[in-house]
Amino acid sequence: MAGLSKNTPTPEQIKLHKKSRILDIVFSDGQIFHFPCEFLRVHSPSAEVSGHGTGQEILQTGKKMVNILKIEPVGHYAIQLHFSDGHNTGIYSWDLLYKYGHNQDKMWRNYLQQLEKAGASRELKTDNQANQQDHPNGKTEKADKKCC
């Protein structure tokens, strides 16, 4: 987790728009960043997502519709986000969020490229889609009903 450096501006306003799934952060230097909840979820600084070192990142898939349910302050230097998919272990420091804001476009492009390379999707896979992928012909098979 990144700490709070002396030169990093601090948030003056944090506002969650639940319907559009956007978290707006206004920093003390006037910078305003609009973070989609999906972006923050797939770039969580948690070990579950980031791993324990470089090259250990876990590609997050199916997070397109994720939302933030709760925002908790962590001291005077960070927030903890509680996502609708149950993830809540990332601590987002002010300097990390500021860095994310300045690098958001590049980070997002890189994420989309990783998804494409992995043949993965931003969409949440339904049980029916999972079953269709498991069958080479794309059709689901019905199990024979056996009764007692």
C-alpha positions as CSV (number, residue, x, y, z in Angstrom):
1,M,0.0,0.0,0.0
2,A,1.3,3.4,-0.9
3,G,1.6,5.9,2.0
4,L,0.7,9.5,2.0
5,S,3.6,11.6,0.7
6,K,3.9,15.3,1.8
7,N,3.4,16.7,-1.7
8,T,0.3,14.7,-2.7
9,P,-2.9,16.8,-2.7
10,T,-5.6,15.5,-0.5
11,P,-9.3,15.0,-1.4
12,E,-11.6,17.9,-0.7
13,Q,-14.7,16.0,-1.9
14,I,-15.5,12.3,-2.6
15,K,-18.9,11.7,-4.2
16,L,-20.3,8.3,-5.3
17,H,-22.8,8.3,-8.1
18,K,-24.4,4.9,-7.6
19,K,-26.6,4.9,-10.8
20,S,-23.7,5.7,-13.1
21,R,-21.2,3.7,-10.9
22,I,-18.7,6.6,-10.9
23,L,-16.7,7.8,-7.9
24,D,-15.7,11.5,-8.3
25,I,-12.8,12.8,-6.3
26,V,-11.9,16.5,-6.1
27,F,-8.3,17.1,-4.9
28,S,-7.0,20.2,-3.1
29,D,-5.0,21.3,-6.2
30,G,-8.2,21.5,-8.2
31,Q,-7.7,18.1,-10.0
32,I,-11.0,16.3,-10.5
33,F,-11.0,12.6,-11.3
34,H,-14.0,10.5,-12.3
35,F,-13.4,6.8,-11.5
36,P,-15.7,4.1,-12.8
37,C,-16.3,1.6,-10.0
38,E,-15.1,-1.1,-12.4
39,F,-11.8,0.6,-12.8
40,L,-11.2,0.9,-9.1
41,R,-12.3,-2.8,-8.6
42,V,-10.0,-4.2,-11.3
43,H,-7.1,-2.1,-10.0
44,S,-7.6,-2.8,-6.3
45,P,-4.4,-2.5,-4.4
46,S,-5.3,-5.6,-2.4
47,A,-3.1,-8.7,-2.4
48,E,-6.0,-10.6,-3.9
49,V,-5.8,-8.5,-7.0
50,S,-2.2,-7.1,-7.0
51,G,-0.5,-10.1,-5.7
52,H,2.4,-9.9,-3.3
53,G,4.9,-8.5,-5.9
54,T,5.5,-7.5,-9.5
55,G,4.2,-10.0,-12.0
56,Q,1.8,-11.6,-9.5
57,E,-1.3,-9.6,-10.5
58,I,-4.5,-11.5,-10.9
59,L,-6.6,-10.5,-14.0
60,Q,-10.1,-9.4,-12.8
61,T,-12.9,-10.4,-15.1
62,G,-16.7,-9.9,-15.1
63,K,-16.6,-6.7,-13.2
64,K,-18.4,-4.4,-15.7
65,M,-21.5,-3.9,-13.5
66,V,-19.7,-3.8,-10.1
67,N,-20.7,-0.9,-7.8
68,I,-19.4,0.5,-4.6
69,L,-21.7,-0.1,-1.7
70,K,-19.8,1.6,1.1
71,I,-16.8,4.0,1.5
72,E,-14.9,3.9,4.8
73,P,-12.2,6.4,5.8
74,V,-8.8,4.8,6.9
75,G,-7.1,7.3,9.1
76,H,-6.5,10.6,7.4
77,Y,-4.7,9.1,4.4
78,A,-7.0,6.6,2.6
79,I,-10.4,5.0,2.0
80,Q,-11.5,1.4,1.9
81,L,-14.1,0.6,-0.7
82,H,-16.7,-2.1,-0.3
83,F,-17.8,-3.4,-3.7
84,S,-21.0,-5.1,-4.7
85,D,-19.2,-8.4,-5.6
86,G,-18.0,-8.7,-1.9
87,H,-14.5,-7.4,-2.4
88,N,-13.4,-5.0,0.3
89,T,-9.7,-5.6,1.1
90,G,-8.1,-2.8,-0.9
91,I,-6.9,0.4,0.9
92,Y,-6.8,3.3,-1.5
93,S,-4.5,6.0,-0.2
94,W,-4.7,9.6,-1.5
95,D,-1.5,9.3,-3.4
96,L,-2.5,6.1,-5.0
97,L,-5.9,7.6,-6.1
98,Y,-4.1,10.7,-7.4
99,K,-1.7,8.5,-9.3
100,Y,-4.6,6.4,-10.7
101,G,-6.3,9.7,-11.8
102,H,-3.3,10.8,-13.8
103,N,-2.7,7.3,-15.3
104,Q,-6.3,6.2,-15.7
105,D,-6.4,6.2,-19.5
106,K,-3.2,4.2,-19.9
107,M,-4.2,1.8,-17.1
108,W,-7.6,1.2,-18.6
109,R,-6.1,0.5,-22.1
110,N,-3.6,-1.9,-20.6
111,Y,-6.4,-3.7,-18.7
112,L,-8.5,-4.1,-21.9
113,Q,-5.5,-5.5,-23.7
114,Q,-4.9,-8.0,-21.0
115,L,-8.5,-9.1,-21.1
116,E,-8.3,-9.5,-24.9
117,K,-5.1,-11.5,-24.7
118,A,-6.6,-13.8,-22.1
119,G,-9.8,-14.2,-24.1
120,A,-11.7,-12.9,-21.0
121,S,-14.5,-10.4,-20.7
122,R,-15.7,-7.5,-18.6
123,E,-19.1,-9.1,-18.6
124,L,-20.2,-11.3,-15.7
125,K,-20.5,-14.9,-17.0
126,T,-23.9,-16.4,-16.2
127,D,-24.4,-20.1,-15.4
128,N,-25.9,-20.7,-18.8
129,Q,-22.9,-19.0,-20.5
130,A,-20.5,-21.1,-18.4
131,N,-22.3,-24.3,-19.4
132,Q,-22.3,-23.3,-23.1
133,Q,-18.5,-22.7,-23.0
134,D,-18.0,-26.1,-21.4
135,H,-19.7,-27.9,-24.4
136,P,-17.8,-27.7,-27.7
137,N,-21.0,-27.5,-29.7
138,G,-22.2,-24.5,-27.6
139,K,-25.4,-26.4,-26.6
140,T,-26.3,-27.2,-23.1
141,E,-27.3,-30.8,-22.3
142,K,-30.1,-31.7,-20.1
143,A,-29.4,-34.2,-17.4
144,D,-31.6,-37.3,-17.4
145,K,-34.2,-37.1,-14.7
146,K,-33.9,-40.1,-12.4
147,C,-36.2,-40.6,-9.6
148,C,-36.3,-42.9,-6.7
